[in-house]
């Protein structure tokens, strides 16, 4: 129930031992006394820092989907490749399953992660919790497992090495924005301690 007090217990992710949630100073972390696994890190100002990084990631992700990823010139022909074009191009070439996978792992899952993080973090900056924040937090951590933007970027780099011998390639704004998106989102997720985030959600006012 939303009006109940948060339960001050924490389970070890490795050995499942149950502990009373410790009060630790900012900057310190709690470890399991049984298996020495990491339990909890009290990071100062993690909500504002991660919110800024997620907003930057959302901005870069928008740029990555709007502008060309790269431009290819061969003889007198020139063509632009966009992020969404990688999906439609695969479908037109007869690979609908692969196109669906790219759309899901490279566009869909990151969009869910960014949206869920913004929905949860922005109200927490004022000590508030929006409806369904707990459920979206769970969805966000599940969707993180399906984001494969780093693999997609690696595939682009391999393609550049091969296509560079056949045509003149120019990296577009989308390529650099895509790198900025990956760095900002990875930094935001690194800052957020799941146990600390969950505790903030439980303590926030609905």
C-alpha positions in Angstrom: 0.0 0.0 0.0 1.2 3.5 -0.7 0.6 4.8 2.8 2.5 2.1 4.7 6.0 2.7 6.1 8.9 1.3 3.9 10.2 -2.1 5.2 13.8 -1.5 6.4 15.1 -4.9 5.2 17.5 -5.8 2.4 18.2 -9.2 1.0 21.7 -10.1 -0.2 21.6 -10.7 -4.0 24.1 -13.6 -3.7 23.3 -15.6 -0.6 19.7 -14.3 0.1 20.6 -13.4 3.7 18.1 -10.9 5.1 19.4 -7.8 6.9 18.0 -4.7 8.5 18.7 -1.9 6.0 21.7 -0.1 7.5 22.1 3.6 7.9 25.5 4.4 6.5 27.2 7.8 5.8 27.2 9.3 2.3 29.8 7.8 0.1 30.1 4.6 2.1 28.7 1.2 1.1 27.4 -1.8 2.9 28.5 -5.4 2.2 27.1 -8.7 3.2 28.9 -10.1 6.3 28.3 -13.6 5.2 29.5 -13.6 1.5 31.0 -10.1 1.2 28.7 -9.2 -1.7 27.8 -5.6 -2.3 24.5 -4.6 -0.7 24.0 -0.9 -0.8 25.9 2.3 -1.6 24.8 5.6 -0.2 25.7 8.0 -3.0 25.2 11.7 -2.3 22.9 13.5 -4.8 22.5 10.5 -7.0 19.0 11.5 -8.1 20.0 14.9 -9.5 23.2 13.6 -11.1 21.5 10.6 -12.7 18.5 12.8 -13.8 20.9 15.2 -15.6 22.6 12.3 -17.4 19.4 10.7 -18.4 18.1 14.0 -19.8 21.3 14.3 -21.8 20.9 10.7 -23.0 17.4 11.4 -24.1 18.6 14.5 -26.0 21.4 12.5 -27.7 19.0 9.7 -28.5 16.6 12.1 -30.2 19.4 13.5 -32.3 20.5 10.0 -33.2 17.1 9.2 -34.6 16.6 12.5 -36.5 19.9 13.1 -38.3 21.8 10.9 -40.7 24.1 8.2 -39.2 26.5 8.4 -42.0 26.8 9.5 -45.7 28.2 7.2 -48.4 29.5 8.5 -51.7 30.4 6.3 -54.6 31.1 7.8 -58.0 28.3 10.2 -58.6 25.9 8.6 -56.1 25.3 9.7 -52.5 23.0 8.2 -49.9 22.3 8.8 -46.2 21.9 6.1 -43.6 19.6 6.8 -40.7 19.1 4.8 -37.5 15.5 3.9 -38.4 16.7 3.2 -41.9 18.7 0.2 -40.6 15.3 -1.4 -39.7 13.4 -0.6 -42.9 16.5 -1.5 -45.0 16.7 -5.0 -43.4 13.0 -5.5 -43.9 13.1 -4.5 -47.6 16.0 -6.9 -48.1 13.9 -9.8 -46.9 15.1 -10.0 -43.2 11.9 -9.1 -41.2 13.0 -11.0 -38.1 16.4 -9.3 -38.0 14.7 -5.9 -38.6 12.3 -6.6 -35.7 15.3 -7.5 -33.5 17.1 -4.3 -34.3 14.0 -2.2 -33.7 13.4 -3.9 -30.4 17.0 -4.0 -29.0 18.4 -0.7 -30.5 15.3 1.6 -30.5 12.5 0.1 -28.4 14.4 -1.1 -25.3 16.4 2.1 -24.9 13.3 4.2 -25.3 11.6 2.3 -22.5 14.7 2.6 -20.2 14.9 6.4 -20.8 11.2 7.0 -20.4 11.0 4.9 -17.2 14.1 6.6 -15.7 12.7 10.1 -16.4 9.3 9.1 -15.0 10.9 7.8 -11.8 13.8 10.2 -11.2 12.4 13.7 -12.1 9.6 13.5 -9.4 12.1 12.1 -6.9 14.1 15.4 -7.1 11.2 17.0 -5.2 10.6 14.0 -3.0 7.5 12.8 -4.9 6.5 9.5 -6.4 4.2 9.2 -9.4 1.7 6.4 -9.7 3.2 3.1 -11.1 6.7 4.3 -10.3 7.6 1.0 -8.6 6.3 -1.0 -11.5 8.1 1.1 -14.0 11.3 0.7 -12.0 11.0 -3.1 -12.4 10.3 -2.7 -16.1 13.3 -0.5 -16.5 15.7 -3.0 -15.0 14.2 -5.7 -17.2 14.4 -3.6 -20.3 18.1 -2.9 -19.6 18.9 -6.5 -20.3 17.5 -6.1 -23.8 19.4 -3.0 -24.8 22.1 -3.8 -27.3 23.2 -0.4 -28.5 26.8 -1.1 -27.8 26.6 -4.2 -30.1 25.0 -2.1 -32.7 27.7 0.5 -32.5 30.3 -2.2 -32.8 28.5 -3.5 -36.0 28.6 0.0 -37.4 32.4 0.3 -36.8 33.0 -3.1 -38.5 30.8 -2.0 -41.5 32.8 1.3 -41.8 36.1 -0.7 -42.1 34.6 -2.8 -44.9 32.7 -0.1 -46.8 35.5 2.4 -46.5 37.3 0.5 -49.3 34.3 0.8 -51.6 33.1 4.3 -51.0 33.8 7.6 -49.2 32.1 7.6 -45.9 31.3 10.7 -43.8 30.1 10.2 -40.2 27.0 12.2 -39.5 25.6 14.0 -36.4 23.6 10.9 -35.5 26.8 8.8 -35.1 28.4 11.1 -32.6 25.0 11.6 -30.8 24.6 7.8 -30.6 28.0 7.6 -28.8 27.0 10.4 -26.5 23.8 8.6 -25.7 25.6 5.4 -24.9 28.1 7.2 -22.6 25.4 9.2 -20.8 23.0 6.3 -20.2 25.8 4.0 -19.0 27.0 6.7 -16.6 23.5 7.3 -15.3 22.9 3.6 -14.7 26.3 3.3 -13.0 25.5 6.1 -10.6 22.2 4.6 -9.6 22.4 1.9 -6.8 19.2 -0.2 -7.2 18.7 -0.6 -3.4 19.2 3.2 -2.9 16.8 4.0 -5.7 14.2 1.6 -4.3 14.5 3.1 -0.9 14.1 6.6 -2.3 10.9 5.5 -4.1 9.5 3.9 -0.9 10.3 7.1 1.2 8.9 9.5 -1.4 5.4 11.0 -1.0 2.8 9.8 -3.5 
